[in-house]
């Protein structure tokens, strides 16, 4: 604090506290096979994973409970991945958001 600065009141401090994060990954991906693989990968690491097929459902889920991180497809129905990212970052700027590549090519042996 600088000279002559007042200490912030409790309401101001409450506004700037980081949201409490869960051990949950939000996956918003409209390709079922990609969503399934991402769910399996993160569940194997001990995360709860919630998947949605379109941007609007992903945003509703994000508002209901903040995830630890989000994985988004850029090309989503009902709300684009880019717009979804903006909405999420406006509410919780510290939450990591990863964009999944599109199109995704999965190689299996």
C-alpha positions as a Markdown table, in Angstrom:
| # | Residue | x | y | z |
|---|---|---|---|---|
| 1 | Unk | 0.0 | 0.0 | 0.0 |
| 2 | Unk | 1.3 | 3.5 | -0.8 |
| 3 | Unk | 1.3 | 6.4 | 1.5 |
| 4 | Unk | -2.1 | 7.7 | 2.3 |
| 5 | Unk | -3.8 | 4.6 | 0.9 |
| 6 | Unk | -6.8 | 3.2 | 2.7 |
| 7 | Unk | -7.1 | -0.5 | 3.5 |
| 8 | Unk | -9.7 | -2.1 | 1.2 |
| 9 | Unk | -13.0 | -2.9 | 2.8 |
| 10 | Unk | -14.2 | -6.5 | 3.2 |
| 11 | Unk | -16.5 | -6.3 | 0.2 |
| 12 | Unk | -13.7 | -5.2 | -2.1 |
| 13 | Unk | -11.4 | -8.0 | -0.8 |
| 14 | Unk | -14.2 | -10.6 | -1.4 |
| 15 | Unk | -14.5 | -9.5 | -5.1 |
| 16 | Unk | -10.8 | -10.2 | -5.8 |
| 17 | Unk | -10.4 | -13.5 | -4.1 |
| 18 | Unk | -9.8 | -16.4 | -6.5 |
| 19 | Unk | -12.8 | -18.7 | -6.9 |
| 20 | Unk | -12.5 | -22.1 | -5.2 |
| 21 | Unk | -11.6 | -24.7 | -7.8 |
| 22 | Unk | -12.8 | -28.2 | -7.9 |
| 23 | Unk | -11.0 | -31.3 | -9.1 |
| 24 | Unk | -13.2 | -31.2 | -12.2 |
| 25 | Unk | -12.3 | -30.8 | -15.9 |
| 26 | Unk | -14.9 | -29.4 | -18.2 |
| 27 | Unk | -14.7 | -30.8 | -21.7 |
| 28 | Unk | -16.8 | -29.1 | -24.4 |
| 29 | Unk | -16.3 | -31.0 | -27.6 |
| 30 | Unk | -18.9 | -31.9 | -30.2 |
| 31 | Unk | -17.1 | -35.0 | -31.5 |
| 32 | Unk | -18.2 | -37.9 | -29.2 |
| 33 | Unk | -15.1 | -40.0 | -29.8 |
| 34 | Unk | -12.8 | -37.1 | -28.9 |
| 35 | Unk | -14.8 | -36.3 | -25.8 |
| 36 | Unk | -14.7 | -39.9 | -24.8 |
| 37 | Unk | -10.9 | -40.1 | -25.1 |
| 38 | Unk | -10.4 | -36.9 | -23.1 |
| 39 | Unk | -12.8 | -38.1 | -20.4 |
| 40 | Unk | -10.9 | -41.4 | -20.1 |
| 41 | Unk | -7.5 | -39.6 | -19.9 |
| 42 | Unk | -8.4 | -37.2 | -17.2 |
| 43 | Unk | -10.5 | -39.7 | -15.2 |
| 44 | Unk | -7.4 | -42.0 | -15.2 |
| 45 | Unk | -5.5 | -39.1 | -13.5 |
| 46 | Unk | -8.2 | -38.8 | -10.8 |
| 47 | Unk | -10.2 | -35.9 | -12.2 |
| 48 | Unk | -14.0 | -35.7 | -12.4 |
| 49 | Unk | -14.8 | -34.9 | -16.0 |
| 50 | Unk | -18.0 | -33.3 | -17.3 |
| 51 | Unk | -18.6 | -33.3 | -21.0 |
| 52 | Unk | -20.9 | -31.3 | -23.2 |
| 53 | Unk | -21.6 | -31.3 | -26.9 |
| 54 | Unk | -22.3 | -27.6 | -27.4 |
| 55 | Unk | -21.1 | -24.3 | -26.1 |
| 56 | Unk | -24.3 | -23.2 | -24.4 |
| 57 | Unk | -24.4 | -26.3 | -22.2 |
| 58 | Unk | -20.7 | -25.9 | -21.4 |
| 59 | Unk | -21.3 | -22.3 | -20.3 |
| 60 | Unk | -24.2 | -23.3 | -18.1 |
| 61 | Unk | -22.1 | -26.0 | -16.5 |
| 62 | Unk | -19.2 | -23.5 | -16.0 |
| 63 | Unk | -21.6 | -21.1 | -14.2 |
| 64 | Unk | -23.0 | -23.8 | -12.0 |
| 65 | Unk | -19.6 | -25.0 | -10.7 |
| 66 | Unk | -16.2 | -23.7 | -11.7 |
| 67 | Unk | -13.9 | -26.4 | -13.0 |
| 68 | Unk | -10.1 | -26.7 | -12.4 |
| 69 | Unk | -9.6 | -26.4 | -16.2 |
| 70 | Unk | -11.6 | -26.5 | -19.4 |
| 71 | Unk | -10.9 | -28.0 | -22.8 |
| 72 | Unk | -12.8 | -26.5 | -25.7 |
| 73 | Unk | -13.3 | -27.2 | -29.3 |
| 74 | Unk | -13.2 | -24.0 | -31.4 |
| 75 | Unk | -16.1 | -25.1 | -33.7 |
| 76 | Unk | -19.0 | -25.7 | -31.4 |
| 77 | Unk | -22.7 | -25.5 | -32.1 |
| 78 | Unk | -24.9 | -22.9 | -30.2 |
| 79 | Unk | -21.9 | -20.9 | -28.9 |
| 80 | Unk | -18.4 | -20.9 | -30.5 |
| 81 | Unk | -15.4 | -22.1 | -28.5 |
| 82 | Unk | -13.9 | -18.6 | -28.9 |
| 83 | Unk | -17.0 | -16.9 | -27.5 |
| 84 | Unk | -17.2 | -19.5 | -24.7 |
| 85 | Unk | -13.6 | -18.9 | -23.8 |
| 86 | Unk | -14.3 | -15.1 | -23.5 |
| 87 | Unk | -17.3 | -15.7 | -21.3 |
| 88 | Unk | -15.4 | -18.1 | -19.0 |
| 89 | Unk | -12.3 | -15.7 | -18.8 |
| 90 | Unk | -14.6 | -12.8 | -17.9 |
| 91 | Unk | -15.9 | -14.7 | -14.9 |
| 92 | Unk | -12.8 | -16.6 | -13.8 |
| 93 | Unk | -9.6 | -15.3 | -15.5 |
| 94 | Unk | -7.3 | -17.7 | -13.7 |
| 95 | Unk | -8.8 | -20.9 | -14.9 |
| 96 | Unk | -6.7 | -22.6 | -17.6 |
| 97 | Unk | -8.5 | -23.1 | -20.9 |
| 98 | Unk | -7.1 | -25.4 | -23.6 |
| 99 | Unk | -8.4 | -25.6 | -27.2 |
| 100 | Unk | -8.5 | -29.0 | -28.7 |
| 101 | Unk | -7.2 | -29.1 | -32.3 |
| 102 | Unk | -9.7 | -29.3 | -35.0 |
| 103 | Unk | -10.0 | -31.6 | -36.8 |
| 104 | Unk | -8.5 | -34.2 | -34.5 |
| 105 | Unk | -7.0 | -37.3 | -36.0 |
| 106 | Unk | -6.7 | -40.1 | -33.6 |
| 107 | Unk | -4.2 | -42.8 | -34.4 |
| 108 | Unk | -4.6 | -46.3 | -32.9 |
| 109 | Unk | -2.6 | -49.5 | -33.3 |
